[in-house]
Amino acid sequence: MGRNPVTWLGSPAFPDAARRALDDTQLRGNLRKATTTIRGKRESVVSELDDWEELRRAGESIKDDVLTNLDTYLERLEAAVTERGGVVHWARDADEANRIVLDLARQEGADGVVKVKSMATAEIGLNEALADGGVDAIETDLAEVIVQLGNDRPSHILVPAIHRNRAEIKEIFAQMPEPPDSDDPRALAEAARKYLRRKFLSSKVAISGANFGVAETGSIVVVESEGNGRMCLTLPETLITVMGIEKVLPRWQDLEVFLQLLPRSSTAERMNPYTSIWSGVTPGDGPQKFHLVLLDNGRTSTLADEVGRQALRCIRCSACLNVCPVYERTGGQAYGSVYPGPIGAILAPQLAGDLHDEQAASLPYASSLCGACYEVCPVRINIPEVLTHLRAEVVEAKGKRTPEAMAMSAAAWVFGDRRRYEAAQRAGSLTRFLARDGTLSSLPWPGSKWTDTRDAPVVPKESFRSWWRRNRG
Amino acid sequence: MNGPRVALFPTCLTDTAFPETAKAMVRLLERLGCDVEFPLDQTCCGQMHFNTGYADHARPMARAFADVFDGYDHIVAPSGSCAGMVREIHPNLCDSSSAALRTYELSEFLVDVLGVVDVGAHFPHRVTYHPTCHSLRMLGVGDKPLRLLRAVSGLELIPLPQAEQCCGFGGTFALKNAETSTAMLADKMRCVQDTGAQVVTAGDNSCLMQIGGGLSRLRAGVRPVHLAEILASTQEEPWVATP
């Protein structure tokens, strides 16, 4: 089994990547504008529903049922899809899934495929694997086109090119056969349309992900805004869908809950413009060959973690990114994974499954634990809880000999006894002699991490407890 | 006194670095008829350890907290995050959690337990309020601090833009991701300064240490003052700035 491509090889640990991103003025401006707008919109469409909290709880409990009975529902889905003329494949990891898709594309004699925007295929690095096998994968979601033609990486789950502005997009689109003549959004969209139309009409194979897979009926659901996904899902002869195993839903009726939760949380719309649903193959209508690749890639091992498994409830709406104060400042690429933001900070390290990796181990710390993510999550993933849980696993993986672990042990020893604590208070108050004019603006490392940008409080000579003893004791 | 028996849990940070806040709590709670005690064996609730990934170190601290505060009617802290740690996390760390369930953040205790909104305070300054994340989202204190502030005579309350965004403190986050923490702080400071307030207040000295530390570095002339100190201030015994 190769390295899990869910985190990008060679990405620096979060603090270093973040430092670089913070210096990018353009990025900061783009992100602030985009996240502020979408936050406001989400709030207003969510407040329209007086049963929003009940919907969240329903979403949570359906997903928990799925995770508890995953084996049953997956076999039911497999049976239903097969019965309706689809072929189901099982992939343990990224390598297996990529090989299955490549073989299928080759069987169809395709040297190019069109793609519906999909997190699962991005997670396994499918485009790169297909390219290595001589198959050209063309992204058709507008933002994915920008990322792909810009030879770039995504920075948001829903809006992967959120870090780009229209001037940059015009430059990227200059390589199209009919490039845009201005950076007007209409001109950019028209150029993309012409570029994509040709691909839609000439491709025999399409590849998609899945928002939901209904076990009861064998139906696969993709929701989108542009209609480009619909083109891929209907025009080609062969459709290959890569779906994470946690995306299965037990019943058709369950869609009622998720088709309300997802658009409101992700694009802040009451309903998304295009919802495509297909069940196996329908003779004479749409793709006549359908393959469903069920992807594990770290999900079963995540499922084994009682606290961490709630991350598998995620429906990829990206509401947590849009409210996250860390994401708003660093953008998505700093997380070094196709899954950025708060959900990425708990999902990517679990799927990658290696907390000895410095980059993966830095992700659970990429949060101030402010809890805004948990508040908006449509399936009530307690992200702060999982973050602290994963931090404990990181600490365990790193061992007791790091400077931090030793400092924490020392602090715990001090707090373990009142007299030791009081002695430490007296020692701490000596830092007051470092203050000048009542301001403490320089401390030695690691205190310098604080005083580089902030003054530190001047610890007074008398603690509260000393005062209490003197006056009340 | 026959008032409610209240154990003060000033938190290790306030005990050590911000004693004026704890003294203000004593004045305020006694003025409201409480019988205030300070159990001297208390140290730290273990929040820093737990949140940084050292739950094994936090566990004995949670147990010690339960022992120290056993038998008090109410335990009151000038901190949303430490009260949140005790009430929401301690029960998962150790069994003896009855003390945890009687632990309140100051504004909750005043409004929910004592049932007061007007505490008879006087504070003739322009003030803006930062609702700290753990008060807001972990404890759900809602607008209780604002209701308390609105009842303070002489106080001009100015709404803080984007108030619910984190100040960037986040405990060890402020050191481990110092640059991101600072970027968050920069935006928070801009919002504070835009209000034209003389004083920024909050229910947590850790967040005020971050916001105040940044404002002090800029010589912004906006002073961080804990909510308890505002509520303790009266005509007769007004708040005075400590150097």
Interface residues (C-beta under 8 A of the other chain):
Chain A: F14 P15 A18 R19 L22 P325 V326 R329 T330 P364 Y365 A366 S367 S368 L369 C370 G371 A372 Y374 E375 T388 R391 A392 E393 V394 V395 E404 A405 M408 S409 A411 A412 V414 F415 G416 D417 R418 Y421 Q425 G428 S429 G438 T439 S441 P446 K449 W450 D452 T453 R454 D455 A456 P457 V459 P460 E462 S463 F464 R465 W467 W468 R469 R472
Chain B: P10 C12 T14 D15 T16 A17 F18 P19 A22 K23 V26 F38 L40 D41 Q42 T43 C44 G46 M48 H49 F50 N51 T52 G53 Y54 A55 D56 H57 P60 M61 A64 C133 H134 L136 R137 M138 E164 Q165 C166 G168 F169 G170 G171 F173 A174 L175 K176 N177 A178 E179 T180 S181 T182 A183 M184 L185 D187 M209 Q210 G212 G213 G214 S216 R217 T242 P243
